Amino acid sequence: MADAIVSSLLDLIFGNLNSSLVQEFGLAWGLKKELQKLESSLSTIQAVIHDAEEQQTKSKAVVNWLRKLKDVAYDADDVLDDFATEALLQRPEMRGGAIKQVCNFFSHRNPILFRFKMARKIKNVVERLDEIAAEKAKFHFREGVVDRGDNSDAERRLTSSFVIEPEVYGRNEDREKIIQLLLANVNRQDDVSIYAIFGMGGLGKTTLAQLVYNDEMVKEHFQLNVWVCVSEEFDVKRLTRAIIESAGGTVGDLSELDPMQCRLREILNGKRFLLVLDDVWNEKQEEWDKLKSVLRCGTRGSSIIVTTRIEKIARMMATHPLHQLELLSKDDSWSLFKRLAFDSRGSEYDQNLIAIGEDVVQKCGGVPLAIKALGGLLRFKDKESDWLAIKESEMWDIQMDILPSLRLSYKHLSSHLRQCFASCCIFPKDYEIEREYLIQLWMANGFIPCKGQIDLEDVGDKIIKDLLWRSFFQEPKKNDELGNIMSFKIHDLMHDLALSIMKNECFIMEHGMTQEVPKGVRHLSYNNPRHLQYHNFGNIDIDELKSLRSFHILPPSNSLCFYDFFSNALTKGRPLRMLTFPFDHLQKWSVFIYRLRHLRYLDLSYSDIKLLPESFVCLQNLQTLKLQNCHKLCKLPRDMSHMINLRHLDIQGCDSLTHMPRKMGRLTEMHTLTMFIVGKDEGRRIEELKDLNKLRGHIEIKDLDTVKSPTDAKMGILANKSNLESLSLNWRVNERDVARQASIDEKVLESLQPHTNLKGLFLHGYEGKEFPRWMRDMMLPNLLPNLVEIVLIKCSKCEHLPSLLGRLPLLQYLAIDGMDHVKVLLQENNQLVGDASVMNANGALFPSMKTLTLSDLPNLEDWIVGVEKEKESPMCPCLEYLSITNCPKLREFPQLQTLQSLTIHGDNMMLLRSVENLTSLTSLHIAYFKEAETLPDILARNDHNSLLRRLQISSMPRLKFLSNGFFDNLGSLDNLRISDCSELTCLPESLWNVTRLQYLEISSCGIESLPMGGLRLGGLSNSLETLWIQNCPELTSLPEELQYLTGLKDLLISGCSKLTSLPEELQYLTSLTNLSIGGFNDMASLPEGMQRLVTLQCLRISKCNRLSSLPEWLENLTSLSTLQISRCRNIKSLPDQLRFFTTLKTLSIYDCPILERRCTREIGEDWHKIAHIPDIQIQPPNFLQRDPSTSRACWPKF
């Protein structure tokens, strides 16, 4: 049964009704009497509203009464909002100068007519309210019943530390059993083993999978761990994308399944991976087979864990015996409940509460989710009567349905918490909800109550923490550097609960959905717009959605399918509070946005808009304006400073903006301002930041070279902005006055001292010779102790870095770039390092550093100079990633015992030789040694280098050879990439002794032949799974020994202009599943032996200009599911046997003019041959930006 949450809406209306703005202008416009009648009618109903909300769980008649009330209340809110908006437009500051013409045009210019319209609207609302009030007598509502949500307890709880899943009960045996199966799986012959966990919702299947996934032994055992939540829509393309992204890869501009799956194979190839597919609902075998086929490319021991509620699905997917998750035992249930409900009460427990609690636990039926929700609720209840009320509640019924117990937790939330939680059903199940977005959504809809001087954003933060504590939200994800909760999810059962409450007001559209959008919907979202079809959305009539208040596209998309909908919404002025406007060609419609007078949140990010019209100033209610990455935007509205309710302005990535609107300092409620461009003119100077002390998050202050004096700089008073987390200070590098003195920059930066809470500091283009005092000596660790990230770029005149930089206790990321005069990374002051106040417990330098990047430092010679050398003070004890680019004078590495990944760019052979002292490296990238003709055998001289797994050598134009011993002692190497070495003509035979090599890429090299002589006896024949040879113009042939690569699964050969044909030995690659060939200009036909590749699943052919036809024997490739043909302009037709090719699921044709014409849907001469294929993609030449068969995007990143 849907709940009607009205009390929080009435609170909002009373707040607006009694605002000074409405009262003042109501009196001025002669509407005071009408407003008093409205308040009187609302008061009559508000007296009984909480009792009505209590009774709706027992009476459908009460629910219907509340729904009618809610409809009228929303109309009342719109009327008052119109009233308040007009009042804002009539303010004196909006009636003068150029802005007067704009506001006169968009406001009601005739006061008498406006008064008449408002009076009529208010009268209509009052009459409807009176009718509803007259009906309340038959329900016998009690007056004065207060909201039973115990909000004070919730706020008190917020003072304690937040703990996520501190202990899991009753699942140790399950965890150990699954871990044992995973670790013992390495010797199995299966390419991938699949384990399924199933059971009813709320039992903790996901939690169990998480325990296994995060076990240290499991982490060490698997080379790649991937977690994907499948949820109800089993879309193979979406899941492929999700797996790639979870594995750390990127999809880029790929939109089709085939190249996505190619990239996924490349990521998984040669790796022992663990993949968790959580919350599977798909029952169709063929859909599972599509995904499973691409997952069979990991090395032996790879495993998949599936969680599902449905046993049928578990049996369909698993290759091993199922694991059924049972209910918690009585003891484990009680232990979990006791920790949640009693731990805060100390050692003395009320025996009566214990007895009641045992009954409550029994009613939970061993379902952990219900126990957690109710235990968390009772934690804040001290009265026995409260416990008995829960025990005896008529809502209990959890035999096979958890919603009653969840609804009970929901019932005990305060009204505004209920509204905030229930509104989250606008997100799809398992959607990762961004904290900031959700708070701004709540603000836009008036769901967050005003609490004195507390910012709405802070109240919203507390609401989120409260809902997290009470288990309405879960899986909070924190920012790695700053430690803030960035996002979270809602368990699907909680989502069901929210949707059951808001099903008449919230609606989620999804691909393929046939259900009509309810006419009374107030919040509408579209999930996964990549699949959007025009007819799915274009037919929605905005005239039917008169109550629509918010529209969300998740994630944002610029599909033109939304175009008509949005244009109608704009021209008809719907009462929208929240809108994403996600498409290009926005400029023509931007002039109509002023009609959305109620708008609080507007997202125009990634659009092609060039300027915002002056009419935007009339959006007087706007709180949030997102313009992220509007790269063409060059101008904001001139009078933007009059938008007094604007709190969040995101202009990050608006590169074409050259100046800010004047007097932005008036917007003292501004919380987010991602960029401020300092100007010379009055109203655009840095002093505009003076009173913006509520700023939080990140701000980039640009063009600081326009600041002429420290007095001006001090006017910004950055030290007062205690909520700022990161600060970027930028001076223009290419537009500086040559005669400008460095001391000006020094004095300016000295005056820009930030607050001690700052966590991220970025300086770019600073021309001073030394850093300010607040960054020097003892000042840095004392004034900025919370810094976790520092980036210094093109501070070209500085000779020294801050001396106590290495003593910052929390610093995790440091990047130094373009500082020509720096000779030492850290030059410690002898008089300061002995001070206990700046020393770490173990005396380590950079004690928390994880990532260090050094770029374009031509004079850097040493790491540290001073009394504390690395022998006495360990350096970077936590460092994992180090990148060094163009630091020619740096000679050696210090002891870096935790370093795993190293990148060296630029000629520095001395430093490269020092790599042999790094004992824990697993990844090494060497590039841009432009003078090197060979590389030293640095990796072969140290037993520790046997840990190295990934090696990349690139951009060495004079590299001629690698010594025969270069690959010795690299027993763990599984990924080798050599590229852009045009004079490298051969590889050493010893390469084939790297027995674990799984991925080999050779591209843009002068290789003339492959050293396959020792391949027959080498271990590489079994291990190599991916071979990529691209753009090697001197390669004349592929050796016969290629046939011995019996483990090869993926082969790409492209852009090798001297290769005229494929070898017949290709037919002996019995494991090959993916073959891509391109650039064979003289190849007139495919080799006959290819038809024996019965394991081949994907075939891509590109740029084979002499190829005029495909062979009829393609049907012999019985596993082939994907065929892609691109830029083969002379292929005249498809084989006739293709119409019998039932395994083929995807056919892609790109830039093949003859085939495109013959394969035209329904009418093409070859259409009957391919009509049975489920996925057909035919694109003209302008669709392609790169060759899809050889694109780097199709292959895994190194």
ZIFENQUI-V22682 format. One record per backbone hydrogen bond with DSSP energy under -1.0 kcal/mol. CO is the residue of the C=O (numbers start at 0). NH is the residue of the N-H. E is the energy in kcal/mol with one decimal. If there is no record, write none. Layout:
co	nh	e
CO	NH	E
CO	NH	E
This chain:
co	nh	e
3	5	-1.0
5	9	-2.6
6	10	-2.2
7	11	-1.8
8	12	-2.3
9	13	-2.8
10	14	-2.2
11	15	-2.2
12	16	-3.1
13	17	-2.1
15	18	-1.1
18	22	-2.4
19	23	-2.5
20	24	-2.2
21	25	-2.3
22	26	-1.8
23	27	-1.9
24	28	-2.3
25	30	-3.2
26	29	-1.0
30	34	-2.3
31	35	-2.1
32	36	-2.0
33	37	-2.1
34	38	-2.4
35	39	-2.4
36	40	-2.5
37	41	-2.3
38	42	-2.3
39	43	-1.8
40	44	-1.2
41	45	-3.0
42	46	-1.5
44	47	-1.7
46	143	-2.1
47	51	-2.1
48	52	-2.3
49	53	-1.6
50	54	-2.2
51	55	-1.2
54	57	-2.1
58	62	-1.6
59	63	-2.6
60	64	-2.1
61	65	-2.7
62	66	-2.3
63	67	-2.2
64	68	-2.2
65	69	-2.8
66	70	-2.4
67	71	-2.0
68	72	-2.7
69	73	-2.5
70	74	-1.8
71	75	-2.7
72	76	-2.4
73	77	-2.2
74	78	-2.4
75	79	-2.7
76	80	-2.2
77	81	-2.5
78	82	-2.4
79	83	-3.0
80	84	-2.6
81	85	-2.4
82	86	-2.0
83	87	-2.2
84	88	-2.2
85	89	-1.2
87	90	-1.3
90	93	-1.5
91	94	-1.8
96	99	-1.1
98	102	-2.7
99	103	-2.8
100	104	-1.5
101	105	-1.7
102	106	-2.3
109	113	-2.5
110	114	-2.6
111	115	-2.2
112	116	-2.4
113	117	-2.7
114	118	-2.6
115	119	-2.1
116	120	-2.2
117	121	-2.8
118	122	-2.4
119	123	-2.1
120	124	-2.1
121	125	-2.7
122	126	-2.5
123	127	-1.8
124	128	-2.5
125	129	-2.6
126	130	-1.9
127	131	-2.1
128	132	-2.8
129	133	-2.0
130	134	-1.0
134	137	-1.2
135	138	-1.3
136	139	-1.1
148	150	-1.8
149	153	-1.4
150	154	-2.5
151	155	-2.1
152	156	-2.2
153	157	-1.1
155	158	-1.7
156	159	-1.6
170	174	-2.7
171	175	-2.9
172	176	-2.1
173	177	-2.0
174	178	-2.6
175	179	-2.4
176	180	-1.7
177	181	-2.3
178	182	-2.7
179	183	-1.7
184	187	-1.6
192	303	-2.9
193	318	-2.1
193	319	-1.0
194	305	-3.3
195	322	-2.6
196	307	-2.2
197	324	-2.9
199	202	-1.3
201	368	-1.9
203	207	-2.5
204	208	-2.4
205	209	-2.4
206	210	-2.3
207	211	-2.1
208	212	-2.9
209	213	-2.3
211	214	-1.2
214	218	-2.5
215	219	-2.3
216	220	-1.9
217	221	-2.1
223	273	-2.6
225	275	-2.5
227	277	-2.8
232	234	-1.6
234	238	-2.7
235	239	-2.6
236	240	-2.3
237	241	-2.5
238	242	-2.8
239	243	-2.2
240	244	-2.6
241	245	-2.5
242	246	-1.8
243	248	-2.6
244	247	-1.2
250	253	-1.9
255	259	-1.4
256	260	-3.0
257	261	-2.3
258	262	-2.3
259	263	-2.4
260	264	-2.7
261	265	-2.0
262	266	-1.9
263	267	-2.5
264	268	-2.7
267	270	-2.1
270	298	-1.9
271	222	-2.5
271	223	-1.3
272	302	-2.7
273	225	-2.9
274	304	-2.8
275	227	-2.6
276	306	-2.2
277	229	-3.0
278	230	-1.1
283	287	-1.7
284	288	-2.4
285	289	-1.6
286	290	-1.3
287	291	-3.0
288	292	-2.1
296	269	-1.1
298	301	-1.7
301	192	-2.3
302	274	-2.4
303	194	-3.4
304	276	-3.1
305	196	-3.8
306	279	-2.7
307	198	-1.1
309	313	-1.8
310	314	-2.6
311	315	-1.9
312	316	-1.9
313	317	-2.4
322	197	-1.9
328	332	-2.7
329	333	-2.3
330	334	-2.4
331	335	-2.3
332	336	-2.5
333	337	-3.1
334	338	-2.0
335	339	-1.7
336	340	-3.2
337	341	-2.6
341	344	-2.6
349	353	-2.0
350	354	-2.1
351	355	-2.3
352	356	-3.1
353	357	-2.3
354	358	-1.4
355	359	-2.3
356	360	-2.7
357	361	-2.0
358	362	-2.0
359	363	-1.1
361	364	-1.2
363	366	-1.4
365	327	-2.4
366	370	-2.1
367	371	-2.9
368	372	-2.1
369	373	-2.5
370	374	-2.9
371	375	-2.3
372	376	-1.5
373	377	-2.8
374	378	-1.2
376	379	-1.4
377	380	-1.7
382	386	-1.5
383	387	-2.7
384	388	-2.1
385	389	-1.6
386	390	-2.5
387	391	-2.7
392	395	-1.0
401	405	-2.0
402	406	-3.4
403	407	-1.6
404	408	-1.5
405	409	-2.4
406	410	-2.6
407	411	-1.1
409	412	-1.8
411	149	-1.2
413	417	-2.5
414	418	-2.4
415	419	-2.3
416	420	-2.7
417	421	-3.1
418	422	-1.9
420	423	-1.8
421	424	-1.6
422	425	-1.5
423	426	-1.8
427	430	-1.7
430	432	-1.0
432	487	-1.6
433	437	-2.4
434	438	-2.3
435	439	-2.1
436	440	-2.1
437	441	-2.7
438	442	-2.5
439	443	-2.4
440	444	-1.6
441	446	-2.6
442	445	-1.3
450	453	-2.1
454	458	-2.1
455	459	-2.8
456	460	-2.0
457	461	-2.1
458	462	-2.2
459	463	-2.2
460	464	-2.3
461	465	-2.5
462	466	-2.7
463	467	-2.3
464	468	-2.4
465	469	-2.1
466	471	-2.4
466	472	-1.5
467	470	-1.5
473	488	-3.1
476	485	-3.5
476	486	-1.4
478	482	-2.1
483	478	-2.7
485	434	-2.7
486	476	-3.1
487	432	-2.7
488	473	-2.9
490	494	-2.4
491	495	-2.3
492	496	-2.0
493	497	-2.6
494	498	-2.7
495	499	-2.2
496	500	-1.3
497	501	-2.1
501	504	-2.3
501	505	-2.8
504	521	-2.4
504	522	-2.7
506	524	-2.1
508	526	-3.1
509	512	-2.0
517	520	-1.5
521	548	-3.4
521	549	-1.8
522	506	-2.1
523	551	-2.4
524	508	-3.3
525	553	-2.8
527	530	-1.6
528	531	-1.7
532	535	-1.3
533	536	-1.3
533	537	-3.7
536	539	-2.0
540	543	-1.6
544	547	-1.1
548	576	-4.1
548	577	-1.9
549	523	-2.5
551	525	-2.1
553	527	-2.8
558	561	-1.6
559	562	-1.6
561	565	-2.5
562	566	-2.5
563	567	-2.4
564	568	-2.2
565	569	-2.5
566	570	-2.5
567	571	-1.9
568	573	-1.5
573	575	-2.0
576	599	-2.8
576	600	-2.1
577	550	-1.8
578	602	-2.2
585	588	-1.5
585	589	-1.4
588	591	-2.0
589	592	-1.1
591	594	-2.0
592	595	-2.1
594	596	-1.9
595	598	-1.8
599	622	-2.6
599	623	-2.6
600	578	-2.0
601	625	-2.6
602	580	-3.2
603	606	-1.4
609	633	-3.4
612	615	-2.0
613	616	-1.8
614	617	-1.7
615	618	-2.2
617	619	-2.2
618	621	-1.5
622	646	-2.9
622	647	-2.4
623	601	-2.2
624	649	-2.3
625	603	-2.9
626	629	-1.4
627	605	-2.4
628	630	-1.4
629	632	-1.6
634	611	-1.7
636	639	-1.4
638	641	-2.0
639	642	-2.3
641	643	-1.9
642	645	-2.1
646	670	-3.8
646	671	-2.4
647	624	-3.0
648	673	-1.6
649	626	-3.2
650	653	-1.8
651	628	-3.1
652	654	-1.7
653	656	-1.4
662	665	-1.8
663	666	-1.7
665	667	-2.3
666	669	-1.9
670	695	-3.0
671	648	-3.1
673	699	-1.7
675	701	-2.6
680	683	-2.0
682	662	-1.4
683	678	-3.0
684	687	-1.9
685	688	-2.1
686	689	-1.6
688	691	-1.3
690	692	-1.5
691	694	-1.1
696	724	-2.7
696	725	-2.1
698	727	-2.5
699	675	-2.8
700	729	-2.9
701	677	-2.4
702	705	-1.7
703	706	-1.6
708	712	-1.9
709	713	-2.5
712	715	-1.6
713	716	-1.3
716	719	-1.3
717	720	-1.8
719	721	-1.5
720	723	-1.2
722	696	-1.1
724	758	-3.1
724	759	-2.1
725	698	-1.5
726	761	-2.7
727	700	-3.4
728	763	-2.4
729	703	-2.5
736	739	-1.9
740	743	-1.3
741	745	-2.1
742	746	-2.5
743	747	-2.5
744	748	-2.9
745	749	-2.1
746	750	-1.2
748	751	-1.4
754	757	-1.7
758	787	-3.3
758	788	-1.7
759	726	-2.6
760	790	-2.4
761	728	-3.2
762	792	-3.0
763	730	-3.1
768	798	-1.5
771	774	-1.9
772	775	-1.3
775	778	-1.6
777	781	-1.1
778	782	-3.5
779	783	-2.6
783	786	-1.2
787	811	-2.3
787	812	-2.0
788	760	-2.4
789	814	-2.1
790	762	-2.8
791	816	-2.7
792	764	-2.3
793	795	-1.5
794	797	-1.3
801	804	-1.7
803	806	-1.7
804	807	-1.3
805	845	-3.1
811	849	-2.8
811	850	-2.4
812	789	-2.3
813	852	-2.5
814	791	-2.8
815	854	-2.8
816	793	-3.0
822	860	-3.3
822	861	-1.9
825	864	-2.5
828	831	-1.6
828	832	-1.9
831	834	-2.0
834	837	-1.5
839	842	-1.0
844	875	-2.6
845	848	-1.1
849	879	-2.3
849	880	-2.4
850	813	-2.0
851	882	-2.3
852	815	-2.8
853	884	-2.9
854	817	-2.0
856	859	-1.3
861	824	-2.0
862	825	-1.3
864	827	-1.7
866	868	-1.1
868	871	-1.5
868	872	-2.6
873	844	-2.7
875	878	-1.3
879	899	-1.8
879	900	-2.5
880	851	-2.2
881	902	-2.2
882	853	-3.1
883	904	-3.1
884	855	-2.2
885	856	-1.1
886	889	-1.2
899	921	-3.1
899	922	-2.1
900	881	-2.3
901	924	-2.3
902	883	-3.1
903	926	-2.4
904	885	-2.9
907	911	-2.0
908	912	-2.1
911	914	-1.5
912	915	-1.1
913	916	-2.0
914	917	-2.3
921	948	-2.3
921	949	-2.1
922	901	-2.1
923	951	-2.4
924	903	-2.9
925	953	-2.4
926	905	-2.1
927	929	-1.3
932	959	-2.9
932	960	-1.6
935	937	-1.8
941	944	-1.5
942	945	-1.7
943	946	-1.9
944	947	-1.5
948	973	-2.4
948	974	-1.8
949	923	-2.3
950	976	-2.3
951	925	-3.1
952	978	-2.5
953	927	-1.2
955	958	-1.3
959	984	-1.0
962	965	-1.8
964	967	-1.4
966	969	-1.1
969	972	-1.2
973	997	-1.7
973	998	-1.9
974	950	-2.5
975	1000	-2.3
976	952	-2.7
977	1002	-2.3
978	954	-1.2
979	955	-1.2
980	983	-1.4
980	1005	-1.5
984	1007	-2.6
987	990	-1.8
988	991	-1.7
989	992	-1.9
990	993	-1.8
991	1019	-1.3
992	994	-1.6
993	996	-1.6
997	1024	-2.1
997	1025	-2.4
998	975	-2.7
999	1027	-2.7
1000	977	-2.6
1001	1029	-2.3
1002	979	-1.6
1007	1035	-1.3
1009	1011	-2.1
1011	1014	-1.6
1013	1017	-1.8
1018	1021	-1.4
1018	1022	-1.2
1019	1023	-2.3
1020	1046	-1.6
1024	1048	-2.5
1024	1049	-2.9
1025	999	-2.2
1026	1051	-2.5
1027	1001	-3.1
1028	1053	-2.2
1029	1003	-2.2
1031	1034	-1.5
1038	1041	-1.5
1039	1042	-1.9
1040	1043	-2.2
1041	1044	-1.9
1043	1045	-2.3
1044	1047	-1.6
1048	1072	-2.6
1048	1073	-2.5
1049	1026	-2.4
1050	1075	-2.7
1051	1028	-2.9
1052	1077	-2.0
1053	1030	-2.3
1055	1058	-1.9
1062	1065	-1.5
1063	1066	-1.9
1064	1067	-1.9
1065	1068	-1.8
1067	1069	-2.0
1068	1071	-1.6
1072	1096	-2.3
1072	1097	-2.1
1073	1050	-2.6
1074	1099	-2.7
1075	1052	-2.6
1076	1101	-2.1
1077	1054	-1.1
1078	1080	-1.5
1079	1082	-1.0
1086	1089	-1.7
1087	1090	-1.7
1088	1091	-1.9
1089	1092	-2.2
1091	1093	-2.3
1092	1095	-1.5
1096	1120	-2.7
1096	1121	-2.2
1097	1074	-2.5
1098	1123	-2.6
1099	1076	-2.6
1100	1125	-2.5
1101	1078	-1.6
1107	1131	-2.6
1110	1113	-1.3
1111	1114	-1.4
1112	1115	-2.5
1113	1116	-2.0
1115	1117	-2.1
1116	1119	-1.8
1120	1144	-2.2
1120	1145	-2.4
1121	1098	-2.4
1122	1147	-2.6
1123	1100	-2.7
1124	1149	-2.6
1125	1102	-1.7
1127	1130	-1.3
1134	1137	-1.5
1135	1138	-1.5
1136	1139	-1.7
1137	1140	-1.5
1139	1141	-1.5
1144	1174	-2.2
1145	1122	-2.4
1146	1176	-2.9
1147	1124	-3.0
1148	1178	-2.5
1149	1126	-2.5
1151	1155	-3.0
1152	1156	-1.9
1153	1157	-2.3
1154	1158	-2.1
1156	1159	-1.2
1157	1165	-2.9
1159	1163	-2.8
1160	1162	-1.2
1163	1166	-1.2
1165	1168	-1.3
1166	1169	-1.1
1166	1170	-1.5
1169	1172	-2.1
1174	1146	-2.6
1176	1148	-3.1
1178	1150	-2.0
1179	1182	-1.6
1180	1183	-1.6
1186	1189	-1.1
1186	1190	-1.1
1190	1193	-1.9
1191	1194	-2.0
